Amino acid sequence: MEDNLERVCGNCQAAHPSEPFQSDFAVCLNAPELKPYLDDILERQDFSRCQELVERIRFPWDQGACDGFDPIEDAGEELPPELAEKVMELAEGGTPTAEALRDVILIHTLERTDWSHAPADRYVRALRASPTLEAQAEAVRPFGFLIGQGNQAAFDALAEYLWALPPAVTVEDKALRIAILRELKNTREHQGELAHLLVEDLLRTPSNNSTRGWHSEVFRFFEESCRPEIAEEALGPVVNTPHFSARIRRRIRAILDSAAREGRQR
């Protein structure tokens, strides 16, 4: 099978995705400068200590292989059994392409990574470096996956980012907050923290046509995603606050009534 494989880096055992979520580029595990970080990369998919190095030495998967080319099929017996089986299935279907092999390896890596403890630092850096509100809304997307896997660091970082934002006053401010909430609400473990954070943010957000969508999104969270006891605890103390208009206070009372009914039915 080695004779049928194109001699590109993507078909070599030493090629490894240059970051957990994306696979446009690879790094060579035989690179001497990567040696101090191999345990982090292979066991935890943690690139935080060598991020700048990886960005400097990464290369496209279809780059021509060096003299150390070691075809991935030759190591089938050394691969984890489940990965070796997937590689063999590809081989039985014809000559594997570099892209197909890359995808199999990447999926295997994603499945065996403990995402609940994966560092969130690089996603925080990318978010803070985003130059526009639209770019920030895009940069929060990876957090939702980590939060859904029970990653405390990702939840804390994104919640802190939301709280550090200035009060929403424009449509763009609203859109960014909605994007953040979309990722934060992937948790049930930290739902109480999220509920109180959202209430505090509403209390500092002016109510106008530009921010109405943010109010609606928050109340939709309490209506559709939040456990009734948490909704009651977070919204109960503010139901009569003069900061909210009569319309908003009516909606809060409706949410509380619904939560109370649901709680009695349990």
C-alpha positions as CSV (number, residue, x, y, z in Angstrom):
1,M,0.0,0.0,0.0
2,E,3.0,2.3,0.6
3,D,3.7,2.3,-3.2
4,N,0.2,3.7,-3.8
5,L,0.5,6.5,-1.3
6,E,1.4,10.0,-2.4
7,R,4.5,11.2,-0.7
8,V,3.0,14.1,1.1
9,C,3.1,15.0,4.8
10,G,-0.5,14.2,5.2
11,N,0.3,10.5,4.6
12,C,3.1,10.4,7.1
13,Q,2.8,9.2,10.7
14,A,4.7,12.2,12.0
15,A,2.1,14.7,10.7
16,H,-0.3,16.0,13.4
17,P,-3.0,18.6,13.3
18,S,-1.6,22.0,14.3
19,E,-4.6,22.8,16.5
20,P,-7.5,20.8,18.0
21,F,-10.5,22.2,16.1
22,Q,-9.0,23.0,12.7
23,S,-6.9,20.9,10.4
24,D,-5.9,23.1,7.5
25,F,-2.3,22.8,8.7
26,A,-0.1,20.2,10.3
27,V,3.1,20.0,12.4
28,C,5.8,17.4,12.3
29,L,6.1,15.5,15.6
30,N,9.7,14.7,14.7
31,A,10.6,18.4,14.7
32,P,13.3,18.8,17.4
33,E,11.8,22.1,18.7
34,L,8.5,20.4,19.5
35,K,10.1,17.7,21.7
36,P,9.5,19.5,25.0
37,Y,5.8,19.9,24.2
38,L,4.9,16.4,22.8
39,D,3.2,15.2,26.0
40,D,1.0,18.3,26.0
41,I,0.1,17.9,22.3
42,L,-0.4,14.1,22.2
43,E,-2.1,13.5,25.6
44,R,-4.1,16.6,26.1
45,Q,-4.2,18.4,22.7
46,D,-2.9,21.4,24.5
47,F,-0.9,23.8,22.4
48,S,-1.0,26.7,24.8
49,R,2.7,26.5,25.7
50,C,4.0,26.4,22.1
51,Q,1.4,28.4,20.2
52,E,3.8,30.8,18.6
53,L,6.2,28.0,17.7
54,V,3.4,25.9,16.1
55,E,2.3,28.9,14.0
56,R,5.9,29.4,12.8
57,I,6.6,25.8,11.8
58,R,3.2,24.5,10.6
59,F,2.7,23.5,7.0
60,P,-0.1,22.4,4.6
61,W,-1.0,18.7,4.7
62,D,-0.2,18.3,1.0
63,Q,3.3,19.6,1.4
64,G,5.9,17.2,-0.2
65,A,7.3,14.8,2.3
66,C,10.9,14.8,3.5
67,D,13.4,11.9,3.5
68,G,11.9,10.8,6.8
69,F,8.5,10.0,5.2
70,D,6.9,7.1,7.2
71,P,3.7,6.0,5.6
72,I,0.8,5.8,8.1
73,E,-0.3,2.3,6.9
74,D,3.0,0.8,7.9
75,A,2.3,1.6,11.5
76,G,-1.1,0.1,11.6
77,E,-0.2,-2.4,14.3
78,E,1.1,0.4,16.5
79,L,-1.9,2.6,16.2
80,P,-4.7,2.4,18.7
81,P,-7.0,-0.5,17.6
82,E,-10.0,1.7,16.9
83,L,-7.9,4.1,14.7
84,A,-6.1,1.3,12.9
85,E,-9.5,-0.3,12.1
86,K,-10.7,3.0,10.6
87,V,-7.6,3.4,8.5
88,M,-8.0,-0.2,7.2
89,E,-11.6,0.5,6.3
90,L,-10.3,3.4,4.2
91,A,-7.7,1.2,2.5
92,E,-10.3,-1.4,1.7
93,G,-12.4,1.2,-0.1
94,G,-9.5,2.2,-2.4
95,T,-6.3,4.2,-2.2
96,P,-6.7,6.6,0.8
97,T,-6.2,10.2,0.1
98,A,-4.3,12.5,2.4
99,E,-7.5,14.4,3.2
100,A,-9.4,11.2,4.1
101,L,-6.6,10.0,6.4
102,R,-6.3,13.4,8.0
103,D,-10.0,13.5,8.7
104,V,-10.0,10.0,10.3
105,I,-7.0,11.0,12.5
106,L,-8.6,14.3,13.5
107,I,-11.9,12.7,14.5
108,H,-10.1,10.1,16.5
109,T,-8.1,12.8,18.3
110,L,-11.3,14.8,19.0
111,E,-13.0,11.7,20.4
112,R,-10.2,10.8,22.8
113,T,-9.5,14.3,24.1
114,D,-10.7,15.3,27.6
115,W,-12.3,18.5,26.5
116,S,-13.6,19.2,30.1
117,H,-10.0,20.1,31.1
118,A,-8.7,21.5,27.7
119,P,-7.2,25.0,28.1
120,A,-9.3,27.8,26.9
121,D,-6.4,30.4,26.8
122,R,-5.9,30.5,23.0
123,Y,-9.6,31.0,22.4
124,V,-9.6,33.9,24.9
125,R,-6.6,35.4,23.1
126,A,-8.4,35.1,19.8
127,L,-11.5,36.7,21.2
128,R,-9.7,39.6,22.7
129,A,-7.7,40.2,19.5
130,S,-10.8,40.4,17.4
131,P,-11.0,43.9,16.0
132,T,-14.7,44.3,15.5
133,L,-17.9,43.3,17.3
134,E,-18.8,41.1,14.4
135,A,-15.4,39.3,14.6
136,Q,-15.9,38.9,18.4
137,A,-19.3,37.3,17.8
138,E,-17.6,34.8,15.5
139,A,-14.7,34.2,17.9
140,V,-17.0,33.1,20.8
141,R,-18.2,30.0,18.8
142,P,-15.5,27.5,20.0
143,F,-16.4,28.2,23.7
144,G,-19.9,26.6,23.2
145,F,-18.3,23.2,22.4
146,L,-16.0,23.4,25.4
147,I,-18.8,24.6,27.8
148,G,-21.0,21.7,26.6
149,Q,-18.3,19.3,27.6
150,G,-18.3,20.7,31.1
151,N,-15.2,22.9,30.7
152,Q,-15.2,25.2,33.7
153,A,-12.4,27.4,32.4
154,A,-14.2,28.1,29.1
155,F,-17.4,29.0,30.9
156,D,-15.6,31.3,33.4
157,A,-13.7,33.0,30.7
158,L,-16.7,33.8,28.5
159,A,-18.9,34.8,31.5
160,E,-16.1,37.2,32.6
161,Y,-15.9,38.6,29.1
162,L,-19.6,39.3,29.0
163,W,-19.5,41.1,32.3
164,A,-16.5,43.2,31.2
165,L,-18.4,44.5,28.2
166,P,-19.7,48.0,28.5
167,P,-23.5,48.3,28.8
168,A,-25.3,47.5,25.5
169,V,-26.5,50.6,23.7
170,T,-26.4,49.6,20.0
171,V,-27.7,46.8,17.7
172,E,-24.1,45.6,17.4
173,D,-23.7,45.4,21.1
174,K,-26.9,43.3,21.3
175,A,-25.7,41.0,18.6
176,L,-22.5,40.2,20.4
177,R,-24.3,39.5,23.7
178,I,-26.7,37.2,21.9
179,A,-23.8,35.3,20.3
180,I,-22.2,35.0,23.8
181,L,-25.4,33.7,25.4
182,R,-25.8,31.2,22.7
183,E,-22.6,29.5,23.8
184,L,-22.9,30.1,27.5
185,K,-26.3,28.4,27.8
186,N,-24.8,25.1,26.7
187,T,-24.2,24.4,30.4
188,R,-26.6,23.1,33.0
189,E,-24.0,22.8,35.7
190,H,-23.4,26.6,35.8
191,Q,-27.0,27.6,35.0
192,G,-27.5,29.4,38.3
193,E,-24.3,31.5,37.8
194,L,-25.5,32.3,34.2
195,A,-29.0,33.3,35.3
196,H,-27.7,35.8,37.9
197,L,-25.1,37.2,35.4
198,L,-27.9,37.8,32.9
199,V,-30.1,39.6,35.4
200,E,-27.2,41.8,36.5
201,D,-26.5,42.6,32.9
202,L,-30.2,43.5,32.2
203,L,-30.1,45.9,35.2
204,R,-27.3,47.9,33.5
205,T,-28.7,47.8,30.0
206,P,-31.0,50.6,28.8
207,S,-34.3,49.6,27.4
208,N,-34.7,50.9,23.8
209,N,-35.3,49.7,20.3
210,S,-31.7,48.8,19.8
211,T,-31.4,46.6,22.9
212,R,-34.9,45.1,22.9
213,G,-33.6,42.0,21.1
214,W,-31.1,41.4,24.0
215,H,-33.9,41.6,26.6
216,S,-36.0,39.2,24.5
217,E,-33.1,36.7,24.2
218,V,-32.4,36.7,27.9
219,F,-36.1,36.2,28.8
220,R,-36.3,33.4,26.1
221,F,-33.4,31.7,28.0
222,F,-35.4,31.8,31.3
223,E,-38.6,30.6,29.5
224,E,-37.0,27.8,27.4
225,S,-33.7,26.7,28.9
226,C,-33.6,27.6,32.5
227,R,-34.7,25.3,35.3
228,P,-37.7,26.8,37.1
229,E,-36.1,27.0,40.6
230,I,-33.2,28.9,39.1
231,A,-35.5,31.3,37.2
232,E,-37.4,32.0,40.4
233,E,-34.3,32.7,42.4
234,A,-32.8,35.0,39.8
235,L,-35.8,36.9,38.6
236,G,-37.9,37.1,41.8
237,P,-35.9,39.8,43.5
238,V,-36.0,42.1,40.5
239,V,-39.6,41.7,39.3
240,N,-40.7,45.1,40.7
241,T,-37.6,47.1,40.0
242,P,-38.3,50.5,38.5
243,H,-35.4,50.0,36.1
244,F,-37.7,47.8,34.0
245,S,-40.7,49.1,32.0
246,A,-44.2,47.9,32.8
247,R,-44.0,45.6,29.8
248,I,-40.8,43.9,30.9
249,R,-42.2,43.5,34.5
250,R,-45.2,41.8,33.0
251,R,-43.0,39.4,31.1
252,I,-41.0,38.6,34.2
253,R,-44.1,37.9,36.2
254,A,-45.3,35.6,33.4
255,I,-42.0,33.7,33.6
256,L,-42.2,33.4,37.4
257,D,-45.8,32.2,37.2
258,S,-44.8,29.6,34.6
259,A,-41.8,28.5,36.7
260,A,-44.0,28.2,39.8
261,R,-46.5,26.0,38.0
262,E,-43.8,23.8,36.6
263,G,-42.2,23.5,40.0
264,R,-45.5,22.3,41.5
265,Q,-46.0,19.7,38.8
266,R,-42.7,18.1,39.6
